[in-house]
Structure formats: structure tokens, C-alpha cells
């Protein structure tokens, strides 16, 4: 084992040389980029100073000549000069710009102008953001997009030469050690492949073969024991996750639904109202909100008891659901109050017709244990964006319309009334 470790140390030396070469190449690469960016910043500073008078005196021709002279550098892809709009303060306009014909992209200015020179780095390109100053006041912003292509070619050529020399050195060392390394590392390679297979297939029933009774053999035995424990823990964890998922679904159902009627509750209604209203405004469509209050429900509770009232709520919920469309959402807000969300309305009259059908469905004779329940429904209608564009305001408008319908004699509906 000692001899084997000694030979493996020679391999580690080769890896160290490789890592050293990689670190040197990376240092050289990033140093070259830093040097180029430093020179580009200096050139951009000179250009910004040259353009400042043209920007102050609104002389785009002079500025364009400066850009064309600056763009003779082979690495420049595009140059753009921005200034604040004189007509609309706070808005940015393009004063002059230039770009290579083969570069088809568009410069994207920063949302907030930097107060000092800034470099936005990329893998193949970078952008210089240089404030244009005049008498210690920023009057514009210079954007320069430069390519790293030529620098990459130069650096890659040098790295390739260095890499070739390093490879030749490594080849001399690895040629004599290859067979020994394969023999020494083959059990570990097998264990690595076994671990990858178990992780990829999520199957920890596989086992490694103990080929030698040494450190590697004992490692194989420990890994086999670990896989056995992982498989047992995995089975237990799956059972726990399944139980927790089922419990979570039950809690979510309880949190968002009314236990008596099975309808979505006020919490769920508020969430859906905000989401539906936002989507309606984004798509420039129309939605309606119905606020429904049962008539004479208190009389039912006082005369027959709360058991009758609960059955009335269940029957009323079922009747209204039969009238509504599949995409309409009926919710119980609490007590004898309900709400309906009507999304994607093509015609407001459809909501009015639906309100009449809901009232008619609730007013159908309702007999519970040989007692006729004198219930009805009064509805307030509000539309988005016609009546309101905020959830709370839309609900308030529908509530006010419902009370207007109550004052009109109940068992009817009213829309939001606007001042003439």
C-alpha cells in the first residue's frame, strides 16, 4: 500500500502541474481583460471629454465625427451617446450613435445613470458606461460596446502553446505510471461508478464487490452498509412525505373552503378576486362581482333553528352552482353572504341575466322537513374596470349595490349607480 501511495503521489504531482497551468492561464486571461478594459476606459474618458461641448451646444454632426474616429478601433462594436430629453425631463434620448454593420444587436442603456465610469463585463463582450461631464455636471452618458474576440484569439494562441508544452511534460510522467495507476485505482473507480449509478437511478439496493481485504476493501464494505441504511431511510422518508402531503392537502382544503357548504371561503375569495382583477386589467377585458345576501335567513334561524338554517345554506349553494358557468366562482363569505366572480365577460347583460336566474333559483319552493322556507336572494352587481379597478373598492361597490336592491324590495338585483 505504501508503494502504491508513493506512485499515486507522482500522479498528484502531475495534477498539480495541470492545476498550476490552469491557474496561470486564468490569471493571464483575466489580467489581459483587465488591461484592455483599463485602456478602453481611458479612451472612453477622452471621447466623453471631446463630445461634451457638442452635447451642450446640440451639435450632433461634430459628435458623430468623434464617434467615427473612435470606432476605428477593431474591437469597438457600437457607441452611443445619451442625453436627458429637454421636452420631457427624466426621459433619456439618443444624441448620436454608431455600430458595426455586422453587429445586429441594440445597446441597452442602464435604468439609472452611473455617476462614475462603470464596466459591465460579459464573456465575449463588455460595455463601458462613461458619464459625460461638463463643468462638474453630468450632461450625458457614453455607452461603448467592445468585443473580446481579438484578445481571445491572442490569449488562446499563447495558452495553446503553453498547454502543448505542459502536455508533453505530463505525457513523459504519465506513460510509465498509467498501468500502475489503473491497477491501483480500479477498485475506487468501480466504487465511484457504483455511487453514480445509485444516485442516477435512485436505487440503493446495489452493492459493491470486495476484491481485496485492505483499506479499499473495508471502504467497499462501509459503502455497502451505508447503501443499506440509505435504502431504509429512503423508504421511511417516502412514507413520511406521503403522509405530510396528504395532511397538507387536507389543511389547505380546510383553510380555503367552507366546511358547511364545501364552497371556497372568504380567504380564498379575496385571493382569487385580486388575481382575477389583475388579469382582467392586463388583458383589457371585463369581469363582474356579485354580492349575494339571502333574504329572510334570520327569520329561518329564529323560527326553525340553526339546523334548518344550515340546510338552507347547503340547498341554496347547490342551486346557485347549477345556474353558474364552469368558469364562474361561487364563494361563501360568511353567514348568509355569498359572492360570485364572473371572469371574461363578453357582454354586461350576461351578468344581469345570470343574476335574475340566480334569484329565481333561490326563490323556488324550498321545503325542509315539511316546512316551507321563505328565503330569497338580493344581489349587488359591480364591474371591473367600469365601476372599480381595486379589489376592496370593487367589493364595496357590489355591497352598496346589494343594499340598494334591498331598499328596492328584495329578491332583485341592482348595478352600481354612477352620479350623472
N, C-alpha and C positions, 0 to 999 in steps of 0.2 A: 504493500500500500504506500510505503514511503517513496519507493522508486516511482510508482505511478503518479504520486502527487508532485514529485520533482519534475517529471516530464510535463505534467499539466501546467506547472509554473512557467515552462517555456512557452506554452500556448498563451498563458495570461500575458506574457511579455509581448507577444505578437499583437494581442488585442489592445494592449496599452499603446503600442505604436500606432495602431489604427485610430484609436480614440484621440491620440495626440494630433495626428494628421487632421482628423475631422475638426478638432477644436481650433487648430491653426487656420484651416481653410475657412471656418466660420468667422473667426476673428478678422481674417483678411477681407472676407466678403463684406462684413458689416462695417469694417473700417473704411473700405473703398466707398461704400454707400454714404457713410458719414462725410467723407471728404468731398464727394460730388455734391451732396446736399449743401455743405458749407459754401462751396464755390457758387452753387446756384442761388443760395440766399444772398450772397454778396452781389451777384449780377442783378437779382431782382430788386435789391435795395437801390442800386444805381438806376435801374429802369424806373422805379417808383419816383425817385427824385426828379428824373427827366420828364416824367409825364405830369407831375403835379401842376406846373404852370398851365399846360394845355387843358387840364381838367378844370382849373379855376376859371380860365378865360373861355371855356367851351370851344376848344379848338380840336375837334376830333381828327382833322387831317394830320396835324403835327403828331398827335398821339399815335395815329396809325403808322406813320413813318417810323416812329420809335419802336413800335411792336414788330414791324417787318425787319428792322435792323437786328433787334434782339432775337428774333426767331431763326436767324441764320445758323444758330447752334443746332447740331444734328439731333440732339436729344429732346428738343422742345417740341411738344405735341400741340399745345394750344396755349394762348394767352388771352386773358380777358380783364378789362378794366371796368369796375363798377363804381357808380356814384349814387348818392341819395337823390331821389326824384324831387324836383323843385315844385312840381304841381301837387303831388301827394306826399307830404313829409312822412318818413318812416318806410316808404317803399323803395326798393332797390331797382335801378335800371342799368342796362349795359351801355357804357360810354363808347368803347371800341373793343373789338376782339379779332383774333386771328387763330387759325388752326390748320394743321397739316391736312391736305385733301383726303389722304387715305385714313385719317383718324375720324371715324364716324360717330363718336360719342359726343355728349354735350357736357360742358363743365357745370358742376352743381355748386352754387355758392353756399357758404355756411349760413345757417339761420341767424347767428349772432356774429357780427364782425369782430375779429380779434383785434385787440389793442396793440399787439406786437407781432412780429414775424412768427409764423407758425408753419410747420411741415406736417402734412397728413401722409403718412407712409403707406405704401402698398407693396405687393410682391414684385410686380413688373413696372409700376409707375408710382409716382408720388406727386403731391400737389403742394405748392408753396402759396401761402396766404400772407401777402405783404401789405400792411396798411400804407396808404398814400397820405403823407403828411405835408401840410403847408403852414408855416409859421406855428408849429407845435399843435396844430389842429388836424384831425383826421378828416380828409375830404373825399376819400375813396378807398377802394380795395383792389389790389392787383392779385389775380389768380394766375399761376403758371403751372401747367401740367407737363411734367418731364418724364421721359422714358428711361428705364434702366437697361434697355436691350443691349446697347453697345458695351456698357460696363459689364453686363452679364457675360457677353462673349469674351471679353478680355480676361475676366476673372476665371471663367470656366476653362479657358485655354491654359492658364497658369496652374489651376487646380488639377487639370488633367495630367499635366507634366509631372507635378509633384506626386499625384496619385500613382502614375506609372512607376516612378522610382520606388515609392513605398511598396507597391505590389511586387516588384522584383525582389526587394529585400525580404518581404514576407514569404514569397514563394520558396526561397532558399531554406528558410527555417521550417516552413510547414511541410515541405516534401518529405523530410526524414521523420517527422512526428505524426504524419497523417494516420498511418496504420495503428500506431500505438494509441493515439487519441481515440480512434474509433473503437478499439477494443476496450479501453478504459471507460469511455463514456456511453457505450451501448446500453448498459442497464439503466442509466439515468435517462437516456433518450427514450427508452421504452416506457419508463415511468411518466415522462413528460407527455408522450403520446396518449398514454392511458388517461392522464388527468384531463387533457384536451378533449378526448372522446367523451369522458363522463360529463364535462361541463357543456359540451356541444349538444349531446343527446339528453342531458339532464337525467342520466341513468347511472346511479352509483352502485349498481349490482355487479359491475365489472371488477375483476381482481387481477393484480399483478403476479407474475411468476417469480418466485425466489430462486435465482440461479446460483448465487454464491452466498455463503454464510459469513459475510463480512459487514462492513458499515452499510453498503448499498443493499445487501440482503435484509438487514434489520430495518432499513428505511422502507423497503417494499412491504414488509410485514406491518409496519406502523401505518402506512398509507392504506393498506387493505382494512385495517381496523378502523381507520378514520372514515373510509367509504361506508363501512357497515353502520357506524354511528350517524353519518350524514343521511343515509337512506332512511334510518329510523326517525331521525329528527324531521326529515322532509315529509314523511308520511304524517307525522303528528302535526306539522305546520299546515299542511293542506287541509287537515280536518279542522284546525282552528280557524283558518281563513274562510272555509266554507261556512262554519258556524257564525263567524263575525259578519260575513257578507249577508247572510240571512237575517241576522239581528239588525244590521244596518238598514236593510230594505224595510224591515218592519218599523223601525224607528222613523225612517223617512216617510213612510205611509202615515204613521200617527202624527208626525209633525206637520204634514201638508194636507191632511184630509179630515173631514168632519166624521166623527165616529158614529153619529146617528144616521145621517143620510148617505154617507160614503162620498159626498161631494168634496171637491177641493175647498179648503178653509180660507180665512181672511189672509193669512200669511202667504199662501200660495197665490191667491188672487192679486195681492199687492206686487209680488214679483212678476207675475205674468202681465199685469197692467203696465208696468214700467217697460217691460221688454216689448210688448205688442205696440205700445205707443211710440217707442223709439223706432221700431222697424217701419211703422206706418209713416212717420215723418221722413225717414230716409228714402223710402220708396215712393213718396208723394202720393199716397193712397188715402183712403178714408176708413175709419173704424168707428164703431158705436159702443157705448157703455149703457147698459140698462141697470137701473137701481130699482129693485122689486121689493115691495113691502106688502105682506099679507094683510088683508082686511079682516077684522073681527077675530083675529087669532087670540087676543087676550080674552075675548068672550068664551072661546072654546076652552081655554085653560081654566077660567074661573067657573064655568058651568059644568064641565065634564071631567076636569082634572088633567094633569100633565101627561098622563099616559095617552089620552086622546090627542093632546097637542103634538106629542112625538109622532104618532101615526099620521096625523095631518101633514106634518113636515115631510115625512117619508113619501106619502102619496103625492103631494104637491111637487116634490123633487122629481119623482118618476114621470109625472105628467109633463112637466116642462122639458125634461130631457127628450121625450118623444117628439116634441114640437121642433126642437133646435136642430140645426145642421150639424154634420160631423165635426166641422172645424170650430164651431161655437163652444165657448167655455162657460159652464154654469157653476157658480160657487155659492156656498152659504157663508155669509159674513158673520152670522150670529143671530140668535133669537129667531124672528120671523123675517129677517132681511136676507135677500139674495142679490146676486149681481151676475150679469151676462156680458161677456166680451164678444163682440162681433167684429172679426177682422176681415180686411179686404172686401169692403162693401162697394159694389158697383153702382148702387142706387140707394139713396137715403130712404126712399119709400119702402124698400125691402125691410128695413128695420122697423118701420111703423107697422107694416103688415104683420111682421113677426110678433110685435108687442100685442097686437089685437088677438092673434092666435093663442099666445100665452095666457092672456086674460081669460079667453074663452075656455081654454083647457082647465084652468084652475077653478072656474065657476061651474063646471059640470057637477051634477049632484054627487056629493061625497057622503056615503053612509058608512059609519063605523059602529059596529055592534048595535045595529038598528037605530042609530041616532044620525040625523042629518046634520052635517057640519056646515054652518053658514059662513064659509070662507070665500074670499075673493082675492084679487091682486090689483095693486096700483103700481104703475111703472113710470119712472122718470127716464127720459132719453137725452143723452148728450153725445156729441160727435166730435171727433178729432180729425182734422185741425179746425173745424168750423167753430166749435164752442170753446175749446181749450187745447193747449199743447203740453200741459204738465199733468202728471198723474193725479196729484192731490186736487188740482183745480178742476179737472175733468170729473172726478168723483163728487166734488162739492156741487158742480153744476147739475149732475144727474140727480143728486139728493134734493136739490132745490126744485127741479122739475117734478120729482115724485111728490113733494109736498104741495105743489101747485095742482097736481092731479087729485090729491086727497081733498083739497078745497073745492075742486070741481065736482065732487060727488063720489069719489072712489070707483073702483072697478073700471078704470080707464087709464089712459097714459097721456103724458104731456111732454113736449120737447122744451128745450131751453129757450126762453123768451129773451130776445135782444131788444135793447132800447131803440125806438125809432130814430 
